Amino acid sequence: MKTKLLFLFAFIITTANTYSQTEVSPYVENLIEPNRMVTDGTDLYVQGYENLYVIDTSAPTPTATLIYTPELNFSMYNLTISGNTLYMTEENYNESTGVFLGSRIVALDLNNLANPVDVVYSTGEFINALTISGNTIYFSAETLLNPPSFDPFITHIDKIDISQPNPEPTVIVSELTDGVAQDIVLYNNDLYVSDIDNSTIHKFNATQIEPLVDNYLINLNTPRGLYVFSNELYIAENFETTKIDLDDFSADLENVAQNTTYQDVNNGMDFYANFRDVAIIGTTIYMTLHEDENGRVVKIEDSTLSVDNLTLDNITVVNSDSNISVEGLKENTNVELYGLSGQLITTKNLTPNNNNIDISNLEKGIYLLKVENSKTFKLVK
């Protein structure tokens, strides 16, 4: 693995300082290097470098079930979800020889976990962060300026169309940063990228040619995982989780959660273990702690995350022969798909970042999609 990515510590020594945000509580322990997370309904997918877990958050006693490990000399770094498919970045690095052999994006069918992953895209560069919208995967890749050394490098942002066989990348931003892009999320056509080395969140319009890049947030504390819920961006940084209103240009960062309970050690010095990612299901905020001795998922409850006041005025539905995409979601949203005769075909909890329903196995015909038992769309396959 690339050592510059493994352990980027904020050297924070345990003190008696007090903080205003909520202290996390334990949830699931004994995970190996938990890093990134995505949600699908009540399922929480947690990715480490060598292990992918799923946690059913609706279970009375939640546990982490191992569902995937990459092949020899491959390590996972990030993941995103669309419908029943997880897309993951994997690095090919030979530990015994210390040789970097490139990266790839793979697809894991959650309905057929026994099947091998499909390789969607491969490159000789390092891919870390990715996100998906429809058939487009956006990802970060690093161009080495002095190969085979890992430093210096320039991180650029590309996209691929996964509906095409052997997709070729299109460069969106050719020189985003000289730091590591840890995570990417999409909101209203804008991509937000966390840059851990420069303590910055970059922002740009993904639909534009050669978009202007805005350093949206600066002077953060080692920002890693990002998550969009409603109109708010959640950021895992150091031992705190923060959020900001993306629709309010004058908004300030708000503290959400802190970890002053679980500690890690670097060079014999104790510090609060750092959050690696953040995700939300219902009114619960989950965060990963990647500790030296014990990885875990922790949580806090936030009753203000209720979706009782969900607005459906701006919801639109687009469908093809294989996929239904519900656009304009601001909250986690329940949908039901019916046949024309009234039989219920499937139910799904959609999120702003996972707003697709796989209909590739359905027969051609007319279907009805009901959103939150409030608004119904007629679809033709």
C-alpha positions in Angstrom: 0.0 0.0 0.0 1.1 3.6 -0.5 2.4 4.6 2.9 1.4 8.3 2.4 -2.2 7.2 2.5 -2.1 4.6 5.3 -1.8 6.7 8.4 -2.1 10.5 8.1 -2.1 11.4 11.8 -3.2 14.6 13.4 -0.9 14.6 16.4 -3.4 15.6 19.0 -2.5 14.7 22.6 -5.3 13.8 25.0 -6.1 16.9 27.1 -8.9 18.0 29.5 -10.4 20.3 26.9 -14.2 20.3 26.6 -16.2 20.5 23.4 -19.7 21.5 22.6 -20.6 18.7 20.1 -22.1 15.3 21.0 -19.8 12.6 22.2 -20.1 9.4 20.1 -21.3 6.1 21.6 -20.2 2.6 20.7 -22.0 0.7 17.9 -20.0 -2.2 16.2 -16.4 -3.2 17.2 -13.6 -5.5 16.1 -13.5 -4.4 12.5 -10.2 -4.4 10.6 -9.2 -0.9 9.4 -12.7 0.4 8.7 -12.4 3.4 6.4 -15.2 4.4 3.9 -19.0 3.8 4.2 -22.1 4.0 2.0 -25.7 3.4 2.9 -28.5 1.4 1.2 -31.8 1.5 3.0 -31.0 0.3 6.5 -27.8 -1.4 5.4 -24.5 0.2 6.1 -21.6 -1.0 4.0 -18.2 -0.5 5.7 -14.9 -0.8 3.7 -11.5 -1.5 5.0 -8.4 -2.0 2.9 -8.8 -5.8 2.9 -12.4 -6.3 4.1 -15.9 -5.2 3.1 -18.6 -5.5 5.7 -22.3 -5.0 5.8 -24.2 -4.0 8.9 -28.0 -4.3 9.1 -28.8 -1.2 11.3 -32.4 -2.4 11.8 -31.2 -5.5 13.6 -31.7 -5.5 17.4 -28.1 -6.6 17.9 -26.2 -5.3 14.9 -23.1 -7.1 13.7 -20.7 -6.7 10.8 -20.8 -9.4 8.2 -17.8 -9.9 5.9 -19.1 -10.0 2.3 -16.0 -9.4 0.2 -12.2 -9.4 0.2 -10.1 -8.4 -2.8 -7.6 -10.8 -4.5 -4.0 -11.0 -3.6 -2.0 -7.8 -3.9 -5.1 -5.6 -4.2 -6.4 -3.2 -1.5 -9.6 -1.2 -1.4 -9.7 2.5 -0.9 -13.1 3.9 -1.6 -16.6 2.9 -2.6 -19.9 4.2 -4.0 -23.3 2.6 -4.6 -25.9 2.6 -7.4 -28.9 0.4 -7.1 -27.7 -3.1 -6.3 -24.1 -2.5 -7.3 -21.2 -1.4 -5.2 -18.3 0.3 -7.1 -14.9 0.2 -5.4 -11.4 1.5 -6.1 -8.7 -1.1 -5.7 -4.9 -0.5 -5.7 -2.6 -3.2 -7.1 0.5 -3.1 -5.0 3.0 -5.9 -4.5 4.0 -5.8 -0.8 6.9 -8.2 -1.2 8.6 -6.2 -4.0 7.3 -2.8 -3.1 6.1 -2.2 -6.7 2.9 -0.3 -7.5 1.1 -1.9 -10.5 -1.8 0.5 -11.0 -5.5 0.8 -9.9 -8.9 -0.3 -11.0 -12.6 0.3 -10.4 -14.6 -2.8 -9.8 -18.3 -3.6 -9.5 -19.7 -5.9 -6.9 -23.3 -7.2 -7.5 -24.9 -7.2 -4.0 -27.5 -9.7 -5.2 -24.9 -12.2 -6.3 -22.0 -12.0 -3.8 -20.6 -15.3 -4.8 -19.8 -14.0 -8.3 -16.4 -12.3 -8.9 -16.3 -8.6 -9.2 -16.4 -7.0 -12.7 -13.5 -4.8 -13.6 -15.0 -1.6 -14.9 -11.9 0.5 -15.5 -8.1 0.0 -15.1 -5.3 2.5 -15.1 -1.6 2.8 -14.3 -2.3 5.7 -12.0 -3.6 5.6 -8.4 -7.3 6.0 -7.9 -8.6 6.9 -4.5 -12.0 8.7 -4.4 -15.1 8.1 -6.5 -18.8 8.8 -6.7 -21.5 7.9 -9.1 -24.5 9.6 -10.7 -26.6 7.7 -13.2 -24.1 6.0 -15.6 -21.3 8.4 -14.8 -18.5 7.6 -12.3 -16.4 10.5 -11.2 -13.0 9.7 -9.7 -9.7 11.1 -8.6 -6.4 9.9 -10.2 -2.8 10.8 -9.5 -0.3 11.6 -12.2 3.2 10.9 -10.9 5.6 13.7 -11.8 8.7 11.6 -11.0 7.8 7.9 -11.5 8.2 5.4 -10.0 8.3 7.6 -6.9 4.9 8.4 -5.3 6.0 12.0 -4.8 5.5 14.5 -6.2 2.2 14.0 -8.0 -0.8 15.9 -9.3 -4.4 14.8 -8.6 -6.9 15.2 -11.4 -10.6 14.5 -11.6 -11.9 12.3 -14.4 -15.2 10.6 -15.4 -16.2 7.5 -17.2 -19.5 6.3 -18.7 -20.1 2.8 -17.3 -22.8 2.1 -19.8 -20.1 1.8 -22.4 -17.8 -1.3 -22.8 -14.2 -0.5 -21.9 -15.0 3.1 -21.0 -12.3 5.8 -21.7 -11.8 8.5 -19.1 -12.6 12.2 -19.8 -10.6 14.7 -17.8 -12.8 17.2 -16.0 -10.1 19.0 -13.9 -6.5 18.3 -15.0 -4.7 19.8 -12.0 -6.9 19.8 -9.0 -4.3 19.6 -6.2 -0.9 18.3 -5.2 -2.6 16.5 -2.3 -4.5 13.3 -1.9 -8.2 13.4 -2.7 -9.8 11.4 0.1 -13.5 11.5 -0.9 -15.9 12.9 -3.5 -19.6 13.7 -3.3 -22.1 15.3 -5.8 -24.7 17.9 -5.0 -26.7 19.9 -7.6 -24.1 19.2 -10.3 -21.3 20.4 -8.0 -18.5 18.0 -7.0 -17.0 18.4 -3.6 -13.6 16.8 -3.0 -11.8 16.5 0.3 -8.0 17.2 0.1 -6.4 15.9 3.2 -2.9 17.2 2.5 -4.0 20.8 2.0 -6.8 20.7 4.6 -9.3 21.9 1.9 -12.7 21.0 0.3 -12.6 21.8 -3.4 -15.7 22.5 -5.3 -16.5 22.7 -9.1 -19.4 22.2 -11.5 -19.1 18.7 -13.0 -21.2 19.6 -16.1 -18.9 22.4 -17.3 -15.9 22.1 -19.7 -12.8 23.1 -17.8 -14.7 24.3 -14.7 -13.3 26.8 -12.3 -12.3 25.2 -9.0 -13.3 26.9 -5.8 -11.5 26.2 -2.5 -14.9 25.9 -0.8 -13.6 25.3 2.7 -10.0 25.9 3.8 -8.0 25.4 7.0 -9.8 22.3 8.0 -8.4 19.5 10.2 -7.4 16.7 7.9 -10.7 16.3 6.0 -11.4 12.7 5.0 -14.9 11.3 4.4 -17.8 13.4 3.0 -21.5 12.7 3.1 -24.4 14.8 1.7 -27.7 14.6 3.6 -30.5 16.9 2.5 -28.7 20.2 1.7 -25.9 19.7 4.2 -22.4 18.4 3.7 -21.0 16.3 6.6 -17.2 16.1 7.0 -15.1 13.6 9.0 -12.1 15.6 10.1 -9.7 14.6 12.9 -11.6 13.5 16.0 -14.6 15.7 15.0 -17.4 15.6 12.5 -18.7 18.9 11.2 -21.4 20.0 8.7 -22.3 23.0 6.6 -25.4 24.1 4.7 -24.6 23.9 1.0 -27.4 26.3 0.0 -26.4 29.1 2.3 -23.3 30.9 1.0 -22.8 32.6 4.4 -23.1 29.4 6.4 -20.4 28.4 8.9 -19.3 25.0 9.8 -21.2 23.4 12.7 -19.8 20.8 15.1 -21.8 17.6 15.0 -19.9 14.9 16.9 -16.6 14.3 18.6 -14.5 11.4 19.8 -12.7 12.0 23.0 -13.2 8.5 24.3 -11.3 6.1 21.9 -7.5 6.7 21.6 -4.8 5.8 19.2 -1.0 5.9 19.6 1.7 7.3 17.4 5.4 7.2 18.4 4.3 6.4 21.9 2.0 9.5 22.1 -1.8 9.1 22.7 -4.2 11.0 20.6 -8.0 10.8 20.0 -8.6 8.3 17.2 -9.6 10.1 14.0 -12.9 9.7 12.1 -12.4 8.3 8.6 -15.9 8.7 7.3 -19.5 9.6 8.1 -22.9 8.3 6.9 -26.5 8.8 7.9 -29.5 6.4 8.2 -32.7 7.7 9.5 -31.9 9.9 12.5 -28.5 8.2 13.3 -25.1 9.5 12.2 -22.5 6.7 11.9 -18.7 7.3 11.8 -15.7 5.0 11.4 -12.7 5.0 13.7 -9.6 3.4 12.3 -7.6 2.6 15.4 -4.3 0.8 15.7 -5.7 -1.9 17.9 -9.4 -2.0 17.2 -11.5 -0.6 14.3 -15.0 0.3 15.0 -18.2 2.1 13.9 -19.6 4.6 16.4 -22.7 6.7 16.3 -24.8 9.6 17.6 -28.5 10.3 17.4 -29.9 13.5 15.9 -33.7 13.9 15.9 -33.5 16.9 13.6 -32.7 14.5 10.7 -36.4 13.4 10.5 -37.8 13.4 7.0 -41.4 14.1 8.1 -41.4 17.4 6.2 -40.0 16.0 2.9 -40.8 18.2 -0.1 -41.5 16.4 -3.4 -42.2 19.4 -5.6 -38.8 19.2 -7.4 -38.7 15.4 -7.8 -38.3 14.1 -11.3 -38.0 10.5 -12.5 -36.0 9.3 -15.5 -36.0 5.7 -16.6 -34.4 3.5 -19.2 -34.8 -0.2 -20.0 -32.4 -1.1 -17.1 -32.7 1.7 -14.5 -35.0 4.2 -12.8 -33.3 7.4 -11.5 -35.2 9.6 -9.0 -33.7 13.1 -9.4 -33.9 16.0 -7.0 -33.9 14.1 -3.7 -32.9 16.1 -0.7 -33.5 13.4 2.0 -33.6 9.7 2.3 -36.8 8.7 0.6 -38.9 5.5 0.5 -40.3 4.5 -2.9 -42.5 1.6 -4.1 -42.7 0.2 -7.6 -46.0 -1.3 -8.7 -47.2 -3.1 -11.9 -50.1 -1.6 -13.7 -52.5 -4.2 -12.1 -51.4 -3.0 -8.7 -49.0 -5.7 -7.6 -46.1 -4.4 -5.5 -42.8 -5.3 -7.2 -40.2 -3.7 -5.0 -39.6 -1.2 -2.2 -36.4 0.8 -1.7 -35.0 3.5 0.5 -33.3 6.0 -1.8 -30.7 8.7 -0.9 -29.5 11.7 -2.7 -26.3 9.8 -3.6 -28.0 6.4 -4.3 -31.1 7.3 -6.2 -31.4 4.4 -8.7 -33.6 1.3 -9.0 -32.5 -1.7 -11.1 -35.3 -2.8 -13.5 -33.2 -4.7 -15.9 -35.0 -8.0 -15.0 -38.5 -6.6 -15.4 -40.6 -7.2 -18.5 -41.5 -4.4 -20.8 -44.7 -2.6 -19.8 -46.2 0.2 -17.8 -45.2 0.7 -14.1 -46.1 3.1 -11.3 -43.5 4.5 -8.9 -44.9 5.9 -5.7 -42.7 8.2 -3.7 -43.3 8.4 0.1 -46.9 7.3 -0.5 -47.5 10.9 -1.7 -46.5 11.3 -5.4 -46.9 8.7 -8.2 -45.1 8.6 -11.5 -46.1 6.5 -14.5 -43.2 4.8 -16.3 -42.9 2.9 -19.5 -40.2 0.3 -20.1 
